[in-house]
Amino acid sequence: MSAAAVPTPVREIDPAEALARQRADALLIDVRDDNERDAGTPDGAVGLARADIAARIGEIAADPAREILTLCATGRRSLLAAATLRELGYANVASVRGGFSRWLAEGLPVAHGALGADAAERYARHLVLPEVGVAGQQKLIDARVALIGAGGLGSPAGLYLAAAGVGTLTLIDDDRVERSNLQRQVLHADARVGMPKTESARVALVALNPSVRVELRSERIRAANVEMLLRGHDVVIDGADNFPTRYLLDAACRRLKIPLVYGAVHRFTGQVSVFDARRGDSPCYRCLFPEPPSAAEAPNCSEAGVLGVLPGVIGLLQATEAIKLVLGVGEPLVGRLLCYDALAARFRELRLPRDPACPGCGADATFDGYEDLARLCAS
């Protein structure tokens, strides 16, 4: 008895060869799903999702002798699609090695979808993530995020939010760049010492991603302006360095129903959480700190010092939480306080439930105005 025939492996070709064969009348089929092709597809390719090949290939390739090339995101699904075509009687089939990612990287002709050419290339690694894709990237492009402070926490958060394509970043800070900032505030540069931090940050962010709109508010958060500065944003990132600002942010975000991504650093430790007033189970900042600690209990960075890289870790975690909130994916840090000890290289998570007796969000809590909060912190 003869052994069963072993199937011949699907032939793979490089994108440049695929382009040459396409121009010589080979049929190039983009087998990614419809939403993936919205970001762009090889120029002249026919879109046909892998799941639809068996049912629809006859509509676009009636001649089984015609050469057919299959392409997906990275070259895996196209191998399966090519194998399906061979089973259907199409003998002259090849898969494009590296898929659309490599096609883009080699600068080959592309027909761009709804996001446009720059976005399709810039956010290519987002677009291949099923949890992001074109729809998620569009959410990021449409999002408005307020960064309170363009300093140690705002620097890494701002850089990565701009790189991710968050469409509008509002920078709120009334300080100027000092040389002592540069050890940790990586948005700024020595040449911009003395410049307002918001303007210095704008220079860095626009250089990284010119498509991001950066709005500047070179003023301090106060009782009289906090709601006006935050209204209309999708997420607020707390990069403040003082308790009066944090109490005002917490109260305004609760009243405006805007998620607040909290972060703080001290010497070698930091912590992150999310307070989301849209959720009934979410604690608020005052569940963590019902009353402001004294200056002796919570000295600022200039008094206590801070390891320069520590705000980078905490700010990146804040940016991650903000992106998750915009996309609606994953599990945000609501009801959890994530603590980081840089010296021990250890993360620890603490439960942070909503406090029924919280003076900010508890059942008996009363709001007597932002001025009252400012007086509380001053006292």
C-alpha positions, 0 to 999 in steps of 0.5 A: 500500500502506498503512503498518502501524498504529503501536501506541498507547502504553500509558496511564499513570495516577498511583497516586492515580487507580489507587486511585480506579479500583480502588475503582470495580471496576478490577482492580489486578494487582501484576506483581512476582515473588512474593518482591518482594511479600513486602515488601507490596503495594497493598491489594486488588491481585492478585499475578500475576508478569509472566512468568505473565500469558499463562498465568493472566490468564484465571483472574482476569479472564474478561471482556476488557472489564474495566479492568485496572491493572498495577503493578510496583516502579517502573513499567517492568515494568508497561508491558510487562505492560500491553502483553501484556494488550492483545495478549491482547485486553484493551483497557481497560488502564493502567500505574501510573506510578512503581509500588509505590515511588511508591504507598508514597511517597504513603501509599496503602493497603498490605497488608504482607508478612512484613517488616511495615509499618515495614520495608517502608517503611524498607528500600524501596530495599533491597527493589527491589535483586535482590541484596537483596530480602526474603530479603536484608533478612531476613538483615540483620535476623537478623544480629549484628555486633560493633563494636569501638570506638564512635569514629572508625571505629565511628561511621560503620560503626555509623550505616550498619549501623543504617540498613541494618537490621542487627538486633543491634549490639554496641558494645564500648568502655570510653571516655567521650566527650571534646570532642576526639572530636567532630571525627571521632566523629560518633555523639557530640554535645557535650551527651554529653561525659563519657558512656560512648561505648557509651551515647552511641552507643546514643542516636544509633543508636536515634534513627536506627532504633528497630528495631535492638537495641543491646547495650552492653559498656562494657569493654576487650577483654582476654585473659580476655574476648575470646572471650566478647565476640565469640562468637555474632556473624556479623561483627566490625568492628575499630575499635580504636586499639591493637595489643594489641586487634587481635592479640586480635581476630585470634586470637579471630576465627580460633578462632571462625571469624568474619569480621573487617573490619579498618580503620585510619587514620593522619593522611591515609591509611587501609586496609581488608581482610577476614580471614575464617577460614572460607576456607582462602585468607584471610590473617589480621591477622598476615600483614599485621603478623607482630609488633606495631610499636613505639609510635614506628613506629605512633603513635595519633591523639592523637599523630600526628593524623588528618584528621577526615573520613578515619575516615568514608571507612574506616568506611563501607568497613568497613560495606560489607564487613560488609553484603556478608558478611551478604548473601553478595554481591559480592567481599569484600576477602579477600586484598586491602588497600585503601589510601586517600590523602585528600590525593591522592584516590586508592585503591590495592589491594595483594595480601595473600596468606596467608603460609605462615610466618605466626605466626598462621595458618601451617602451623607456627603455635601458639596458646599462649593469649591471655595470651601474645599480650597479653605479646607486644604489651606487650613 
